[in-house]
Amino acid sequence: MIVAKRVRFLRLVLVLALLALVVRLVDVQVLESAHYQSQASRQLAVPVIVPAVRGGLYSRDGQVLAMSVPTSDVYADDFLIVRPVAEAAALAPLLHVPATKLASELHQRSGYVPLAKQLSNQVGKKIAAAAFPGITVVADSRRVVPNGNLAAPVLGIVNGSGNGAAGLEYQYDTALAGKAGSETLLESPAGIALPQNPVRQTSTEPGTGLELTLDEALQYQTEQALAAEILSSHAVSGSAIVMDVKTGDILSMANLVASQGPGPRVPATSPIPIGAGDGVDQAPSNLALTQLFEPGSVFKLVTFSGALQAGVINPGTTFSVPGQITLDGSIFHDAESHPTEQLTASQILAQSSNLGTYQITQALGESRLLAQVKKLGFGVPTGLHFPGESAGILATPAQWEPTDLVSLPIGQVDAVNAQQVLDAYNAVANGGVFVQPRLVRGTVAPDGTATATRPSPSRRVISAATNAELTTMLQGVVAGGTGTSAVVPGYSVAGKTGTAQIPTPGKDSYVPNAFMATFVGFAPADHPVFSAIVVLNRPTPIYGGTVAAPVFSQIMSYALHRYDIPSSPGAPSSGGRIGTSQVQDVT
């Protein structure tokens, strides 16, 4: 009896256990099946980021300046590789890596071994199709710059992660980068892809390209002319910019530095290898926008434009200019000693007389002078929004000192960048209308559709009548003043030289025998099309009319002929470097 009860009890327990098992199976295989399938998939899932193809940078005529090419990276999970020697032998011909080296890497037991990066997509597809256990192929891209380092400080760079790290690449990184996608691959525990399983994927959005204002050929010629003068004058660095007068488009922007050593010995007719060794390299940053300097006599534009506009002078107003003056204990003089002489306002500008400029400034006054500085675009950003750009440093009424009435008008107080100086002179070239510069003239969609950007904003800063007088006076600087070496055969040229001392960092003094040499101007003066500036840091000789003006002449001549600009009636058919007997300009 007792035995029978025990048997029945055991049967009941077994029935209950079977019922519990059935309930659990129904729960797992029916009610919760989707949940457990998802859990199993996640254990086999390998998430992969798919980078978007970065947008390209193009010149104004459609030439590629920088573009991204799709590539493949190959990685190994060496814990999943059971036959490393055999896999190394099979991979070696595809990766162009010795099999012995690959075998050693596949024995590391780290779980993550980069085998090759930025292979061609064709090779990547072959490796993926072979389905090597433990080997993964990931999409990548490589930034290609067809013209080497041309305009490198302007274009900038892309870092190892594929992000813009400097220049336009950094400034427009969000648009250029596009939007990365992702995909989830399913692999077996052995690292073998499971093609029968679905791949969940979010698509990439390719980046938007930029059509720049730069002219590739003119950029090259600008860099070559600037490099030659840096080598010839032993300058530390230099910048040169060419701009379209009407649109504000920057057609070329060169920034070079002298590298260590004597420089390459190349024939005068040979191209200068920029960045190929000792000699001249691309600057580490866009000096035309990031480097501030006291501009010297090119800043006299502020005084003369303000005085003409205010009606306190006209081109023929005569001044009695002394050989030197003493103001607040400081002695001021012109570059060359001379007795008291009678000079018109036009002659003062042409000969770049510091004391004559001071006399004009006295008539203009402090408040109108400071207002004209800001009116011509100094002390504010250029509007390019370029990374690292400096707005400059201006004297304010609160900081005004008695000697500033001499020093500021001749460009030895305020600190500016080269683009700001060019912008002011470009306003004169543009009939007195200031136009904001630009480096990007359009965007390029992934399908190749180009969309123009908005025209640069502009504003009138000098009346048309005053501007005509000022243009004629600036022509006199080139025709018979300090800027005769800026002559472009067959074309009328207007412009101004500048030779300025370099301040000692952190001190109220100047570096001995250190000067910035500048020439800025436009052509044809009777119908301006292009404006340009050349700045050389610590050249020998020191004069802007000697070292910067000839570079301007060479660059401007190329630009005018490249764009088939008609010559100027009556313009000189030849030009040359300034002679030692001619007037020099030092402020």
C-alpha positions as CSV (number, residue, x, y, z in Angstrom):
1,M,0.0,0.0,0.0
2,I,2.8,2.3,1.0
3,V,4.7,1.4,-2.2
4,A,1.7,2.2,-4.4
5,K,1.2,5.6,-2.8
6,R,4.9,6.4,-3.4
7,V,4.6,5.3,-7.1
8,R,1.5,7.5,-7.6
9,F,3.4,10.4,-5.9
10,L,6.4,10.0,-8.2
11,R,4.1,9.9,-11.2
12,L,2.4,13.1,-10.2
13,V,5.8,14.8,-9.7
14,L,6.9,13.6,-13.2
15,V,3.7,14.9,-14.7
16,L,4.1,18.3,-13.0
17,A,7.7,18.5,-14.1
18,L,6.7,17.6,-17.7
19,L,3.9,20.2,-17.6
20,A,6.4,22.9,-16.3
21,L,8.9,21.9,-19.1
22,V,6.1,22.2,-21.7
23,V,5.1,25.6,-20.3
24,R,8.7,26.8,-20.4
25,L,9.2,25.5,-24.0
26,V,6.0,27.3,-25.1
27,D,7.2,30.5,-23.4
28,V,10.7,30.3,-25.0
29,Q,9.7,29.1,-28.5
30,V,6.4,30.8,-28.9
31,L,5.7,33.7,-26.5
32,E,9.3,35.0,-26.2
33,S,10.8,33.7,-29.4
34,A,11.3,37.1,-30.9
35,H,13.2,38.3,-27.8
36,Y,15.6,35.4,-27.8
37,Q,16.2,35.6,-31.5
38,S,17.1,39.2,-31.0
39,Q,19.5,38.3,-28.2
40,A,21.1,35.6,-30.4
41,S,21.5,38.0,-33.3
42,R,23.2,40.6,-31.0
43,Q,25.7,38.0,-29.9
44,L,26.7,37.4,-33.6
45,A,26.3,41.1,-34.7
46,V,29.4,43.1,-35.6
47,P,28.6,46.9,-35.9
48,V,30.7,48.7,-38.5
49,I,30.8,52.5,-39.2
50,V,30.7,53.3,-42.9
51,P,32.4,56.7,-43.5
52,A,30.9,59.0,-46.0
53,V,33.0,60.1,-49.0
54,R,34.3,63.6,-48.2
55,G,33.4,66.4,-50.5
56,G,36.1,67.7,-52.8
57,L,37.8,71.1,-53.2
58,Y,37.9,72.6,-56.7
59,S,39.4,75.6,-58.3
60,R,37.2,78.2,-60.1
61,D,37.7,76.4,-63.4
62,G,36.8,73.0,-62.1
63,Q,40.3,71.6,-61.4
64,V,40.6,69.2,-58.4
65,L,42.5,70.7,-55.6
66,A,41.6,68.0,-53.0
67,M,39.4,65.0,-53.1
68,S,38.7,61.8,-51.3
69,V,39.1,58.4,-52.9
70,P,37.3,55.3,-51.4
71,T,39.7,52.7,-49.9
72,S,39.6,49.6,-47.8
73,D,41.2,48.8,-44.4
74,V,42.0,45.2,-43.4
75,Y,41.9,44.0,-39.7
76,A,42.4,40.6,-38.1
77,D,40.9,39.1,-34.9
78,D,43.8,36.7,-34.3
79,F,41.9,34.8,-31.6
80,L,39.6,33.4,-34.4
81,I,42.4,32.4,-36.7
82,V,43.3,28.7,-36.5
83,R,45.7,28.5,-39.4
84,P,47.7,31.8,-39.3
85,V,50.5,30.6,-41.5
86,A,48.2,29.4,-44.3
87,E,46.1,32.7,-44.1
88,A,49.3,34.8,-44.1
89,A,50.5,33.0,-47.3
90,A,47.1,33.6,-49.0
91,L,46.9,37.3,-47.9
92,A,50.5,38.2,-48.7
93,P,50.1,38.7,-52.5
94,L,47.0,40.8,-51.9
95,L,48.4,43.0,-49.2
96,H,51.9,43.1,-50.7
97,V,53.4,42.2,-47.3
98,P,55.8,39.3,-46.7
99,A,54.0,36.2,-45.6
100,T,56.5,35.8,-42.7
101,K,55.6,39.3,-41.4
102,L,51.9,38.6,-41.7
103,A,52.2,35.3,-39.9
104,S,53.9,37.0,-37.0
105,E,51.2,39.6,-36.7
106,L,48.5,36.9,-36.8
107,H,50.1,35.2,-33.8
108,Q,49.9,38.2,-31.6
109,R,46.8,37.1,-29.7
110,S,45.6,40.7,-29.1
111,G,42.1,40.3,-30.8
112,Y,42.7,43.4,-33.0
113,V,45.5,43.6,-35.5
114,P,45.5,46.2,-38.3
115,L,47.0,44.5,-41.3
116,A,46.7,47.2,-44.0
117,K,45.1,50.6,-44.4
118,Q,43.8,52.5,-47.4
119,L,44.1,49.7,-50.0
120,S,42.4,50.1,-53.3
121,N,38.7,49.1,-53.2
122,Q,39.4,46.4,-55.8
123,V,41.8,44.7,-53.5
124,G,39.4,45.1,-50.5
125,K,36.7,43.4,-52.5
126,K,38.9,40.4,-53.3
127,I,39.8,39.9,-49.7
128,A,36.2,40.2,-48.6
129,A,35.1,37.7,-51.2
130,A,37.7,35.2,-50.1
131,A,36.0,35.1,-46.6
132,F,39.2,34.5,-44.6
133,P,38.2,33.4,-41.0
134,G,38.9,36.3,-38.6
135,I,39.6,38.8,-41.3
136,T,37.4,41.9,-41.6
137,V,37.4,44.5,-44.5
138,V,36.2,48.0,-43.5
139,A,35.5,50.9,-45.9
140,D,37.7,53.9,-45.6
141,S,38.9,56.8,-47.8
142,R,42.1,58.7,-48.6
143,R,42.4,62.4,-49.2
144,V,44.3,63.1,-52.5
145,V,45.8,66.4,-53.4
146,P,46.7,66.2,-57.1
147,N,48.8,69.4,-57.1
148,G,51.0,68.5,-54.1
149,N,51.2,71.3,-51.6
150,L,49.8,74.1,-53.9
151,A,47.9,76.6,-51.7
152,A,48.3,74.3,-48.7
153,P,47.9,77.0,-46.0
154,V,44.6,78.0,-47.6
155,L,43.2,74.5,-48.3
156,G,44.3,73.1,-44.9
157,I,44.7,69.4,-44.0
158,V,42.6,66.3,-43.0
159,N,43.8,64.4,-40.0
160,G,44.1,60.6,-39.6
161,S,40.5,60.3,-38.5
162,G,39.3,62.0,-41.8
163,N,38.3,65.2,-40.1
164,G,39.4,68.7,-41.3
165,A,42.3,69.9,-39.0
166,A,43.2,73.3,-40.6
167,G,42.3,75.9,-43.2
168,L,39.2,75.5,-45.4
169,E,39.1,71.7,-44.6
170,Y,38.5,72.7,-41.0
171,Q,36.3,75.7,-41.6
172,Y,33.9,73.7,-43.8
173,D,34.4,70.3,-42.1
174,T,30.7,69.7,-41.4
175,A,29.6,70.2,-45.0
176,L,32.6,68.4,-46.5
177,A,32.4,65.4,-44.2
178,G,28.8,64.5,-45.0
179,K,27.1,61.9,-42.7
180,A,28.6,58.5,-41.9
181,G,26.4,55.4,-42.2
182,S,26.5,52.1,-40.4
183,E,25.9,48.5,-41.0
184,T,25.6,45.4,-38.8
185,L,27.3,42.3,-40.1
186,L,26.5,38.8,-38.7
187,E,29.4,36.5,-38.1
188,S,29.8,33.1,-36.7
189,P,31.9,32.7,-33.5
190,A,34.7,31.7,-35.9
191,G,34.6,35.1,-37.6
192,I,33.1,33.8,-40.8
193,A,30.4,36.0,-42.4
194,L,26.9,34.7,-42.5
195,P,25.5,35.9,-45.8
196,Q,22.1,34.2,-45.3
197,N,21.4,36.6,-42.5
198,P,20.1,40.1,-43.1
199,V,22.3,43.2,-42.8
200,R,20.8,46.2,-41.1
201,Q,22.2,49.4,-42.6
202,T,21.8,53.2,-42.5
203,S,23.1,54.8,-45.7
204,T,25.8,57.4,-45.9
205,E,25.3,60.9,-47.1
206,P,28.3,62.1,-49.2
207,G,29.9,65.4,-48.3
208,T,29.3,68.6,-50.2
209,G,32.2,69.9,-52.3
210,L,33.4,73.5,-52.5
211,E,34.2,75.4,-55.6
212,L,36.8,77.9,-54.5
213,T,37.6,81.3,-56.0
214,L,41.2,80.3,-56.5
215,D,42.7,80.1,-60.1
216,E,45.0,77.1,-60.1
217,A,47.4,78.4,-62.7
218,L,47.5,81.9,-61.2
219,Q,48.1,80.4,-57.7
220,Y,51.1,78.5,-59.1
221,Q,52.6,81.5,-60.7
222,T,52.0,83.6,-57.6
223,E,53.8,81.0,-55.4
224,Q,56.7,80.8,-57.9
225,A,57.2,84.6,-58.1
226,L,57.0,84.9,-54.3
227,A,59.4,82.0,-53.7
228,A,62.0,83.4,-56.1
229,E,62.0,86.8,-54.3
230,I,62.2,85.1,-50.8
231,L,65.3,83.2,-52.0
232,S,66.8,86.3,-53.7
233,S,66.2,88.7,-50.8
234,H,66.8,86.1,-48.0
235,A,63.4,87.0,-46.6
236,V,62.0,85.0,-43.6
237,S,58.6,84.6,-45.2
238,G,56.2,86.2,-47.6
239,S,52.5,86.5,-48.6
240,A,50.9,87.5,-51.9
241,I,47.2,87.8,-52.8
242,V,45.4,88.6,-56.1
243,M,41.8,89.6,-56.0
244,D,39.0,90.3,-58.5
245,V,38.2,94.0,-58.0
246,K,34.4,93.8,-58.6
247,T,33.5,90.5,-56.9
248,G,36.1,90.3,-54.1
249,D,37.0,86.8,-55.3
250,I,40.5,85.8,-54.1
251,L,42.2,84.4,-57.3
252,S,45.4,83.4,-55.5
253,M,46.7,83.5,-52.0
254,A,50.3,82.4,-51.5
255,N,52.0,82.0,-48.1
256,L,55.6,80.8,-48.0
257,V,58.5,80.6,-45.5
258,A,62.2,80.2,-46.0
259,S,63.4,76.8,-44.9
260,Q,66.7,76.1,-43.2
261,G,69.8,75.9,-45.3
262,P,71.1,77.7,-48.3
263,G,68.2,76.8,-50.6
264,P,68.2,74.7,-53.8
265,R,70.4,75.8,-56.7
266,V,68.0,76.0,-59.6
267,P,68.4,77.9,-62.9
268,A,66.4,81.1,-63.0
269,T,64.1,79.7,-65.7
270,S,63.4,76.5,-63.7
271,P,60.4,76.0,-61.4
272,I,61.2,76.4,-57.7
273,P,60.5,73.2,-55.8
274,I,58.4,74.5,-52.9
275,G,58.6,72.2,-50.0
276,A,60.9,69.7,-51.7
277,G,63.9,70.4,-49.5
278,D,65.9,73.3,-48.2
279,G,64.8,76.6,-49.8
280,V,61.2,77.6,-49.6
281,D,58.3,75.8,-47.9
282,Q,54.6,76.4,-47.6
283,A,53.8,78.4,-44.4
284,P,52.4,76.5,-41.4
285,S,49.4,78.8,-41.5
286,N,47.7,81.3,-43.8
287,L,49.9,84.3,-43.0
288,A,47.9,86.7,-45.2
289,L,45.1,86.4,-42.6
290,T,46.8,85.2,-39.4
291,Q,50.0,87.3,-39.3
292,L,49.7,90.9,-38.0
293,F,52.3,93.6,-38.9
294,E,52.7,97.3,-38.8
295,P,52.0,98.1,-42.5
296,G,54.2,101.2,-43.0
297,S,53.5,103.7,-45.8
298,V,50.8,101.6,-47.5
299,F,48.7,102.8,-44.5
300,K,49.0,106.4,-45.8
301,L,45.9,105.6,-47.9
302,V,43.9,106.2,-44.7
303,T,45.2,109.8,-44.3
304,F,45.0,110.8,-48.0
305,S,41.5,109.3,-48.6
306,G,40.2,110.9,-45.4
307,A,41.7,114.3,-46.2
308,L,40.5,114.3,-49.8
309,Q,37.1,113.2,-48.7
310,A,36.9,115.9,-45.9
311,G,38.0,118.6,-48.4
312,V,41.0,119.7,-46.4
313,I,43.3,119.0,-49.3
314,N,43.2,118.4,-53.1
315,P,46.0,116.8,-55.2
316,G,47.6,120.1,-55.8
317,T,47.6,121.5,-52.3
318,T,51.2,122.6,-51.5
319,F,53.0,122.0,-48.2
320,S,56.3,123.3,-46.9
321,V,57.9,120.0,-45.7
322,P,60.8,120.3,-43.3
323,G,63.8,117.9,-43.1
324,Q,62.7,116.8,-39.6
325,I,60.5,117.7,-36.7
326,T,60.6,117.0,-32.9
327,L,57.3,116.0,-31.2
328,D,56.9,115.1,-27.6
329,G,60.7,114.5,-27.3
330,S,60.8,112.2,-30.4
331,I,62.5,113.1,-33.7
332,F,60.8,112.3,-37.0
333,H,62.2,112.6,-40.5
334,D,61.8,111.3,-44.0
335,A,63.6,108.3,-45.4
336,E,66.2,110.5,-47.1
337,S,67.6,113.8,-45.6
338,H,66.4,116.9,-47.4
339,P,66.1,120.6,-46.7
340,T,62.7,122.2,-46.3
341,E,60.9,121.8,-49.7
342,Q,57.6,122.6,-51.3
343,L,55.6,119.5,-52.2
344,T,52.1,119.1,-53.4
345,A,49.9,116.4,-51.8
346,S,50.4,114.3,-54.9
347,Q,54.2,114.6,-54.6
348,I,54.0,113.8,-50.9
349,L,52.2,110.5,-51.7
350,A,54.5,109.7,-54.6
351,Q,57.7,110.3,-52.6
352,S,56.1,108.8,-49.5
353,S,57.1,111.7,-47.3
354,N,56.4,111.0,-43.7
355,L,56.5,114.6,-42.6
356,G,54.3,115.7,-45.5
357,T,51.8,113.1,-44.4
358,Y,52.0,114.4,-40.9
359,Q,51.1,117.9,-42.1
360,I,48.1,116.5,-43.9
361,T,47.0,114.6,-40.8
362,Q,47.2,117.8,-38.8
363,A,44.6,119.3,-41.1
364,L,42.5,116.1,-41.0
365,G,42.5,115.7,-37.2
366,E,42.6,112.8,-34.8
367,S,38.9,111.9,-34.8
368,R,38.4,111.9,-38.5
369,L,41.7,109.9,-38.9
370,L,40.6,107.2,-36.5
371,A,37.1,107.1,-38.1
372,Q,38.7,106.6,-41.6
373,V,40.8,103.7,-40.3
374,K,37.7,101.7,-39.4
375,K,35.8,102.9,-42.5
376,L,38.4,101.2,-44.7
377,G,37.9,97.9,-42.9
378,F,40.8,97.8,-40.5
379,G,40.4,96.4,-37.0
380,V,37.4,94.1,-37.9
381,P,37.3,90.6,-39.4
382,T,37.5,90.4,-43.2
383,G,34.4,88.3,-43.5
384,L,36.2,85.2,-44.6
385,H,35.8,83.6,-41.2
386,F,39.1,81.8,-41.8
387,P,40.4,79.7,-38.9
388,G,43.0,81.7,-36.9
389,E,42.3,85.0,-38.7
390,S,43.2,88.1,-36.6
391,A,41.1,91.2,-36.8
392,G,44.1,93.4,-36.0
393,I,45.0,95.8,-33.2
394,L,44.0,99.5,-33.5
395,A,44.9,102.5,-31.4
396,T,41.8,104.0,-29.6
397,P,41.1,107.6,-28.5
398,A,41.8,106.4,-24.9
399,Q,45.2,105.2,-25.9
400,W,46.1,108.2,-28.0
401,E,49.6,109.7,-27.6
402,P,50.8,113.0,-29.1
403,T,53.3,111.1,-31.3
404,D,50.6,109.0,-32.8
405,L,49.6,111.9,-35.0
406,V,52.9,111.2,-36.9
407,S,53.3,107.4,-36.3
408,L,49.8,106.2,-37.0
409,P,49.3,107.8,-40.5
410,I,52.7,106.3,-41.6
411,G,51.7,102.8,-40.5
412,Q,53.8,102.4,-37.3
413,V,51.0,102.1,-34.7
414,D,48.2,99.9,-35.8
415,A,48.7,96.2,-36.6
416,V,46.9,94.7,-39.6
417,N,46.9,91.6,-41.8
418,A,47.8,91.6,-45.5
419,Q,44.2,90.9,-46.6
420,Q,42.9,94.0,-44.8
421,V,45.4,96.2,-46.6
422,L,44.4,94.7,-49.9
423,D,40.7,95.2,-49.2
424,A,41.2,98.9,-48.6
425,Y,43.1,99.4,-51.8
426,N,40.6,97.2,-53.6
427,A,37.9,99.7,-52.6
428,V,39.8,102.4,-54.4
429,A,40.1,100.1,-57.5
430,N,36.4,99.5,-57.2
431,G,35.5,103.2,-57.5
432,G,35.3,103.8,-53.8
433,V,33.1,100.7,-53.0
434,F,34.4,98.3,-50.4
435,V,33.6,94.7,-51.3
436,Q,34.1,91.8,-48.9
437,P,36.6,89.2,-50.0
438,R,35.6,85.6,-50.5
439,L,37.3,82.2,-51.0
440,V,34.3,80.1,-51.8
441,R,32.2,80.9,-54.9
442,G,29.9,77.8,-54.8
443,T,29.0,74.4,-53.4
444,V,29.1,71.1,-55.4
445,A,26.5,68.5,-54.5
446,P,27.4,64.8,-54.6
447,D,25.7,64.5,-58.0
448,G,27.9,67.3,-59.4
449,T,25.3,70.1,-59.3
450,A,27.0,73.4,-58.5
451,T,25.2,76.1,-56.6
452,A,26.7,79.6,-56.5
453,T,27.1,81.3,-53.1
454,R,25.7,84.8,-52.6
455,P,27.7,87.7,-53.9
456,S,29.9,89.5,-51.5
457,P,28.3,92.4,-49.6
458,S,29.6,95.8,-50.5
459,R,29.4,99.4,-49.2
460,R,30.6,102.8,-50.4
461,V,33.5,104.1,-48.3
462,I,34.9,106.9,-50.6
463,S,32.9,109.2,-52.9
464,A,33.4,108.7,-56.6
465,A,34.9,112.1,-57.1
466,T,37.4,111.7,-54.3
467,N,38.2,108.2,-55.5
468,A,39.1,109.4,-59.0
469,E,41.6,111.9,-57.5
470,L,43.1,109.3,-55.2
471,T,43.5,106.8,-58.1
472,T,45.4,109.4,-60.1
473,M,47.7,110.1,-57.2
474,L,48.4,106.4,-56.7
475,Q,49.3,106.2,-60.4
476,G,51.9,108.8,-59.7
477,V,53.5,106.6,-57.1
478,V,54.2,104.0,-59.8
479,A,54.9,106.4,-62.7
480,G,57.6,108.4,-60.9
481,G,57.6,107.8,-57.2
482,T,58.7,104.9,-54.9
483,G,56.8,102.2,-56.9
484,T,58.4,102.4,-60.3
485,S,59.3,98.7,-60.2
486,A,55.6,97.8,-60.1
487,V,55.2,98.9,-63.7
488,V,53.5,96.3,-65.8
489,P,54.4,96.8,-69.5
490,G,51.4,97.9,-71.5
491,Y,49.2,98.6,-68.6
492,S,48.6,101.5,-66.3
493,V,49.2,100.7,-62.6
494,A,48.3,102.4,-59.4
495,G,49.6,101.5,-56.0
496,K,51.8,102.2,-52.9
497,T,55.0,101.0,-51.4
498,G,55.6,100.4,-47.7
499,T,58.7,99.7,-45.6
500,A,58.0,99.3,-41.9
501,Q,60.0,98.5,-38.8
502,I,59.1,95.3,-36.9
503,P,58.2,95.8,-33.2
504,T,60.1,93.9,-30.5
505,P,57.6,91.4,-29.0
506,G,56.6,92.6,-25.5
507,K,58.7,95.8,-25.6
508,D,58.2,99.4,-26.6
509,S,60.9,99.3,-29.3
510,Y,61.7,97.9,-32.7
511,V,63.9,95.0,-33.8
512,P,67.2,96.4,-35.2
513,N,67.5,96.1,-39.0
514,A,64.2,94.2,-39.3
515,F,61.6,95.4,-41.8
516,M,58.4,94.4,-43.5
517,A,58.4,95.3,-47.2
518,T,55.1,95.8,-49.0
519,F,53.6,96.8,-52.3
520,V,49.9,96.9,-52.9
521,G,48.0,98.2,-56.0
522,F,45.7,97.5,-58.9
523,A,45.6,97.4,-62.7
524,P,44.7,98.6,-65.3
525,A,44.5,101.8,-63.3
526,D,42.1,103.4,-65.9
527,H,39.7,100.4,-65.7
528,P,40.7,98.2,-62.7
529,V,40.2,94.4,-63.0
530,F,42.7,93.0,-60.4
531,S,44.2,94.2,-57.2
532,A,47.2,92.5,-55.5
533,I,49.5,92.8,-52.5
534,V,53.0,91.4,-51.8
535,V,54.4,91.4,-48.3
536,L,58.0,90.2,-47.5
537,N,59.2,89.6,-43.9
538,R,62.8,90.9,-43.2
539,P,64.1,91.0,-46.8
540,T,67.5,92.4,-47.9
541,P,67.3,95.0,-49.3
542,I,64.6,96.2,-47.0
543,Y,62.5,98.4,-49.3
544,G,59.0,97.6,-50.5
545,G,59.7,99.4,-53.8
546,T,62.8,97.2,-54.3
547,V,61.7,93.7,-53.4
548,A,57.9,93.6,-53.2
549,A,57.0,95.8,-56.2
550,P,58.8,93.6,-58.8
551,V,56.9,90.5,-57.5
552,F,53.6,92.5,-57.9
553,S,54.6,93.4,-61.5
554,Q,55.3,89.8,-62.4
555,I,52.1,88.4,-60.8
556,M,49.9,91.2,-62.2
557,S,51.4,90.8,-65.7
558,Y,50.5,87.1,-65.7
559,A,47.0,87.7,-64.4
560,L,46.2,90.4,-67.0
561,H,47.5,88.3,-69.9
562,R,45.8,85.1,-68.6
563,Y,42.4,86.8,-68.6
564,D,43.0,88.7,-71.9
565,I,42.6,92.1,-70.3
566,P,43.0,94.9,-72.9
567,S,46.2,97.0,-72.6
568,S,46.1,100.6,-71.5
569,P,46.5,103.4,-74.1
570,G,49.7,105.3,-73.5
571,A,51.0,102.9,-70.8
572,P,54.8,102.3,-70.7
573,S,56.0,99.3,-72.7
574,S,58.7,98.3,-70.3
575,G,59.6,98.5,-66.6
576,G,62.4,97.5,-64.2
577,R,63.6,97.4,-60.7
578,I,64.0,100.7,-58.8
579,G,67.5,102.2,-58.9
580,T,69.6,103.2,-55.9
581,S,69.4,106.9,-57.0
582,Q,65.6,106.9,-56.9
583,V,63.6,107.8,-53.8
584,Q,63.1,105.0,-51.2
585,D,60.3,104.6,-48.7
586,V,61.0,103.8,-45.0
587,T,58.5,104.6,-42.2
